[in-house]
Amino acid sequence: MSMNIAVVAGRYKGWSCWFLKNGPVELVLVPQVGGRIMGIRWRGHDLSFTQPELEGQVVDIAAVENLSAKKREMGFPLWGGDKTWLAPQTRWTEGAPFLDLDSGAYELAIEQAGPDLAIVRMTSRVCRETGVQITRTVSMKTGETAWTVDHCLTNRSAAEVEWGPWDVSMVLRTGRVYLPRSPKSAYPGGVKTDAQEDQSVALRNSVVAQLGALAVIDCHGGKRFKYGVDADEGWMLGVLDVAGLGLVGYCKQVPVFPSEPYAHGVVASVFNSDRYPYFEMETHGPLVRLPPGGRYEIEERQALCDVASWPEHENQVRQYLS
């Protein structure tokens, strides 16, 4: 008989948090810092990266009057974990995520605390830079090693806005990420090279491979690169080599809207950091125009599993999708 879900208040790396415990899966929610799933654990092992210098810190963003000055002071705080950003990145101010949404406190509401289902909703304040309010709703069912994150953008301003939801999960190296490629892709080999990210062009031939109709991105060292796919399937599988545990699969799936524009021209992408031992698994929703009061929701499915060995065939990768 499977164990029931537990939703428990606690502490994580110095932060107040809520643990969602469900058998071998444990999610760590830190609402005070961007409504993040700050930790994702599998069989007691942390898979998520958190920025060491910022662990346990909380910034009272609501009390900040000059957001631009505060951004220049803070730089680009990574924080860590899994969060929702707004795309495109080219429209960010001061080259950093919007403070109210990324570093500010979210209001947390436990809508259901088990025993068979847990639903926790985290809602940002209205972003003073964009007029957008983000709600992240995390749901888990007993006995499953998957969960969903519902990303909701609401336009609280008096004018139309245009943004795309962008989910970013920062996971500890090393690993490989498997993504579908489209035969109709706008990019060579079905993979977009993000030339803005340092060594992407130079490293492509050494870190991007093909496995049948899939692309494989090898994230193993401190080189900065980013690649993405404009596939008509919205999924990516990270296979993480976890010390003391072995290979763990981390799958992210989102619906795809082929006729809609995407802010970064991709539905999924992989970024590898040169500063810290992590890489990012990123999924995108389409670019949407929201009238005053308008809202847009997209539901993402995430899941963990054990992986026996590095996949050697495309069908071995697809068996981990559900």
C-alpha positions as CSV (number, residue, x, y, z in Angstrom):
1,M,0.0,0.0,0.0
2,S,1.4,3.4,-1.0
3,M,2.1,6.0,1.6
4,N,-0.1,9.1,1.7
5,I,1.0,12.5,0.7
6,A,2.1,14.9,3.5
7,V,2.3,18.7,3.4
8,V,4.6,19.8,6.2
9,A,6.1,23.1,7.2
10,G,9.8,23.2,7.9
11,R,13.2,24.7,7.1
12,Y,15.4,24.2,4.0
13,K,18.9,25.7,3.7
14,G,17.9,28.5,6.0
15,W,14.5,29.3,4.4
16,S,11.1,28.7,5.8
17,C,9.4,26.2,3.5
18,W,6.7,23.7,2.9
19,F,7.6,20.0,2.1
20,L,5.4,18.0,-0.2
21,K,6.3,14.4,0.6
22,N,5.1,11.6,-1.6
23,G,7.0,8.3,-1.3
24,P,10.4,8.7,-3.0
25,V,9.6,12.3,-4.2
26,E,9.9,15.3,-2.0
27,L,9.3,18.9,-3.3
28,V,10.4,21.9,-1.2
29,L,8.4,25.1,-1.7
30,V,9.9,28.4,-0.7
31,P,7.2,31.1,-1.4
32,Q,9.2,34.0,0.0
33,V,11.7,33.8,-2.9
34,G,9.8,33.9,-6.2
35,G,7.3,31.2,-5.4
36,R,9.9,28.6,-6.1
37,I,10.1,24.8,-5.9
38,M,13.5,25.4,-4.4
39,G,14.3,21.7,-3.9
40,I,13.4,18.5,-5.8
41,R,14.5,15.4,-4.0
42,W,14.5,11.7,-5.2
43,R,15.1,9.0,-2.6
44,G,16.5,11.5,-0.2
45,H,19.0,13.1,-2.7
46,D,18.7,16.7,-3.8
47,L,18.6,17.2,-7.5
48,S,18.1,21.0,-7.5
49,F,20.8,23.6,-7.5
50,T,20.7,26.6,-5.1
51,Q,23.1,29.5,-5.2
52,P,25.3,29.1,-2.1
53,E,25.8,32.8,-1.4
54,L,22.0,33.4,-1.3
55,E,20.9,30.3,0.7
56,G,18.5,31.3,3.4
57,Q,18.3,34.9,2.3
58,V,15.0,36.8,1.9
59,V,14.7,40.3,0.3
60,D,11.8,42.5,1.2
61,I,11.1,43.4,-2.5
62,A,7.7,45.0,-1.6
63,A,9.5,47.7,0.4
64,V,11.8,48.6,-2.5
65,E,10.9,51.9,-4.1
66,N,13.5,52.2,-6.9
67,L,13.4,48.8,-8.6
68,S,16.0,49.7,-11.2
69,A,18.5,50.8,-8.5
70,K,17.8,47.6,-6.5
71,K,18.4,45.5,-9.6
72,R,21.7,47.1,-10.2
73,E,22.7,46.5,-6.6
74,M,21.6,42.9,-6.7
75,G,22.9,42.0,-10.1
76,F,21.4,38.7,-11.4
77,P,20.4,36.6,-8.4
78,L,20.2,33.0,-9.4
79,W,18.6,31.7,-6.2
80,G,18.0,28.3,-7.7
81,G,15.3,25.7,-7.9
82,D,12.3,25.8,-10.3
83,K,10.6,29.1,-11.1
84,T,8.4,30.9,-13.7
85,W,9.9,33.7,-15.7
86,L,8.4,35.9,-18.4
87,A,9.8,35.7,-22.0
88,P,11.4,37.2,-24.0
89,Q,14.5,37.9,-22.0
90,T,15.4,40.8,-24.3
91,R,12.6,42.8,-22.7
92,W,13.9,42.4,-19.1
93,T,15.0,45.6,-17.4
94,E,18.6,46.0,-16.2
95,G,19.3,42.6,-17.8
96,A,17.7,40.8,-14.8
97,P,14.4,39.0,-14.1
98,F,11.6,41.2,-12.7
99,L,12.1,41.6,-9.0
100,D,8.5,41.3,-7.8
101,L,8.1,38.0,-9.7
102,D,11.5,36.4,-9.3
103,S,12.8,37.6,-5.8
104,G,9.7,38.8,-4.1
105,A,7.4,36.9,-1.8
106,Y,4.4,34.9,-3.0
107,E,1.3,34.3,-1.0
108,L,1.0,30.5,-0.3
109,A,-2.4,28.8,0.0
110,I,-2.7,25.1,0.8
111,E,-5.9,24.1,-1.1
112,Q,-5.6,20.4,-0.3
113,A,-3.2,18.7,2.0
114,G,-3.8,15.0,1.4
115,P,-4.2,12.2,2.1
116,D,-4.6,11.4,-1.6
117,L,-4.1,14.8,-3.3
118,A,-2.0,17.8,-2.4
119,I,-2.6,21.2,-4.1
120,V,-0.6,24.2,-3.1
121,R,-1.0,27.6,-4.8
122,M,1.7,30.4,-4.8
123,T,0.7,33.8,-6.0
124,S,3.0,36.8,-6.6
125,R,2.2,40.4,-5.9
126,V,1.4,42.4,-9.1
127,C,4.7,43.1,-10.8
128,R,5.3,46.9,-10.9
129,E,7.5,46.6,-14.0
130,T,5.0,44.6,-16.2
131,G,1.6,44.7,-14.5
132,V,1.6,40.8,-14.6
133,Q,0.7,38.6,-11.6
134,I,2.0,35.0,-11.6
135,T,0.3,32.1,-9.9
136,R,2.1,28.7,-9.7
137,T,-0.1,25.8,-8.6
138,V,1.6,22.6,-7.6
139,S,-0.4,19.4,-7.5
140,M,0.6,15.8,-6.5
141,K,-1.4,12.6,-6.2
142,T,-0.5,9.8,-3.8
143,G,1.5,7.0,-5.2
144,E,2.7,8.9,-8.3
145,T,6.3,10.1,-8.9
146,A,4.9,13.0,-11.0
147,W,3.4,16.4,-10.2
148,T,2.0,19.3,-12.2
149,V,2.8,23.0,-12.2
150,D,0.1,25.2,-13.5
151,H,1.5,28.5,-14.6
152,C,-1.0,31.3,-14.7
153,L,-0.3,34.9,-16.0
154,T,-2.8,37.5,-15.2
155,N,-2.7,41.1,-16.6
156,R,-3.5,43.4,-13.7
157,S,-2.5,46.6,-15.6
158,A,-4.7,49.0,-17.6
159,A,-3.1,48.2,-20.9
160,E,-2.6,45.1,-23.1
161,V,0.6,43.1,-22.3
162,E,2.4,40.4,-24.3
163,W,4.5,37.8,-22.6
164,G,5.2,34.1,-22.7
165,P,5.4,31.8,-19.6
166,W,8.9,30.3,-19.2
167,D,9.6,27.6,-16.6
168,V,13.2,27.1,-15.6
169,S,14.5,24.2,-13.5
170,M,18.1,24.5,-12.2
171,V,19.5,21.0,-11.6
172,L,22.9,19.8,-10.4
173,R,25.4,18.4,-12.9
174,T,26.3,16.1,-14.4
175,G,23.7,14.9,-16.9
176,R,22.4,14.6,-20.4
177,V,19.2,16.1,-21.8
178,Y,17.2,14.4,-24.5
179,L,14.8,16.5,-26.6
180,P,12.7,15.9,-29.7
181,R,13.7,17.5,-33.0
182,S,11.3,18.6,-35.7
183,P,11.8,17.6,-39.4
184,K,10.3,21.0,-40.2
185,S,12.7,22.9,-37.9
186,A,13.8,26.4,-38.7
187,Y,17.3,25.4,-37.3
188,P,20.1,23.3,-38.6
189,G,19.7,19.7,-37.4
190,G,16.6,20.8,-35.6
191,V,18.5,22.5,-32.8
192,K,18.8,26.2,-32.2
193,T,22.2,27.5,-31.1
194,D,22.0,30.5,-28.8
195,A,24.9,32.5,-30.1
196,Q,24.4,35.1,-27.3
197,E,25.5,32.5,-24.7
198,D,29.3,32.5,-24.8
199,Q,30.6,29.3,-26.2
200,S,27.4,27.8,-27.8
201,V,28.7,28.1,-31.4
202,A,32.2,26.7,-30.7
203,L,31.0,23.8,-28.5
204,R,28.0,22.6,-30.5
205,N,29.8,19.8,-32.3
206,S,31.2,18.5,-29.0
207,V,28.1,18.7,-26.7
208,V,25.1,18.3,-29.1
209,A,24.5,14.8,-30.6
210,Q,21.7,13.0,-32.2
211,L,19.8,9.8,-31.1
212,G,17.4,8.9,-33.8
213,A,15.0,11.8,-34.1
214,L,16.2,13.2,-30.8
215,A,18.8,15.7,-29.8
216,V,21.1,15.0,-26.9
217,I,22.8,17.8,-25.0
218,D,25.7,16.7,-22.8
219,C,26.0,18.9,-19.6
220,H,29.2,17.8,-17.9
221,G,31.6,20.7,-17.4
222,G,31.9,24.4,-16.7
223,K,31.3,25.7,-20.2
224,R,28.5,28.2,-20.9
225,F,26.1,27.2,-23.7
226,K,22.5,27.1,-24.6
227,Y,20.5,25.1,-27.2
228,G,16.8,24.7,-27.9
229,V,14.3,22.9,-30.1
230,D,11.2,24.1,-32.0
231,A,9.7,20.6,-31.9
232,D,6.0,19.9,-32.2
233,E,6.3,17.7,-29.1
234,G,6.7,19.5,-25.8
235,W,9.0,17.4,-23.6
236,M,12.5,17.0,-22.4
237,L,14.2,14.2,-20.4
238,G,17.2,14.9,-18.2
239,V,19.2,11.9,-17.1
240,L,21.2,13.0,-14.0
241,D,24.2,11.2,-12.7
242,V,23.6,11.5,-9.0
243,A,26.5,10.6,-6.6
244,G,25.5,7.7,-4.3
245,L,22.4,7.0,-6.2
246,G,23.0,6.4,-9.9
247,L,21.0,7.6,-12.9
248,V,17.8,9.6,-12.3
249,G,15.3,10.6,-14.9
250,Y,13.7,14.1,-14.7
251,C,11.0,14.6,-17.3
252,K,9.2,17.9,-18.1
253,Q,6.2,18.0,-20.5
254,V,4.1,20.9,-21.8
255,P,1.5,21.2,-24.5
256,V,2.7,22.7,-27.8
257,F,0.8,25.2,-30.0
258,P,2.5,25.0,-33.4
259,S,0.6,27.9,-35.0
260,E,1.4,30.3,-32.1
261,P,4.6,32.4,-31.8
262,Y,7.2,31.5,-29.1
263,A,9.2,34.4,-27.6
264,H,12.5,32.5,-27.9
265,G,11.6,30.5,-31.0
266,V,11.8,27.2,-29.0
267,V,9.5,25.1,-26.9
268,A,12.3,23.6,-24.8
269,S,15.9,24.6,-24.2
270,V,19.0,23.6,-22.1
271,F,21.5,26.1,-20.6
272,N,24.8,25.0,-19.0
273,S,26.5,27.3,-16.4
274,D,30.2,28.1,-16.3
275,R,30.0,29.7,-12.8
276,Y,28.3,26.9,-10.8
277,P,27.8,23.1,-11.2
278,Y,24.3,23.2,-12.7
279,F,22.3,23.2,-15.9
280,E,18.8,24.4,-16.7
281,M,15.9,22.5,-18.2
282,E,13.6,25.1,-19.6
283,T,10.1,24.8,-21.1
284,H,8.1,27.5,-22.8
285,G,4.5,28.4,-23.4
286,P,3.5,30.6,-26.4
287,L,3.7,34.3,-26.5
288,V,0.3,35.6,-25.5
289,R,-1.4,39.0,-25.6
290,L,-3.5,39.7,-22.6
291,P,-6.0,42.5,-22.4
292,P,-6.6,44.2,-19.0
293,G,-7.8,41.5,-16.6
294,G,-6.9,38.8,-19.1
295,R,-5.3,35.6,-18.0
296,Y,-3.5,32.6,-19.5
297,E,-2.8,29.2,-18.0
298,I,-0.5,26.4,-19.1
299,E,-0.1,23.1,-17.2
300,E,3.3,21.5,-17.1
301,R,3.9,17.9,-16.0
302,Q,7.1,17.0,-14.2
303,A,8.2,13.5,-13.1
304,L,11.1,11.6,-11.6
305,C,12.2,8.0,-12.2
306,D,15.1,5.6,-11.8
307,V,17.1,5.0,-15.0
308,A,18.9,1.7,-15.4
309,S,21.5,2.9,-17.9
310,W,22.3,5.7,-20.4
311,P,19.8,5.4,-23.3
312,E,21.2,4.0,-26.5
313,H,18.1,4.2,-28.6
314,E,15.3,6.7,-29.0
315,N,12.7,4.3,-27.8
316,Q,14.6,3.9,-24.6
317,V,14.2,7.6,-24.0
318,R,10.5,7.6,-24.9
319,Q,9.7,4.9,-22.4
320,Y,10.2,7.4,-19.6
321,L,7.5,9.7,-21.1
322,S,3.9,9.2,-19.9
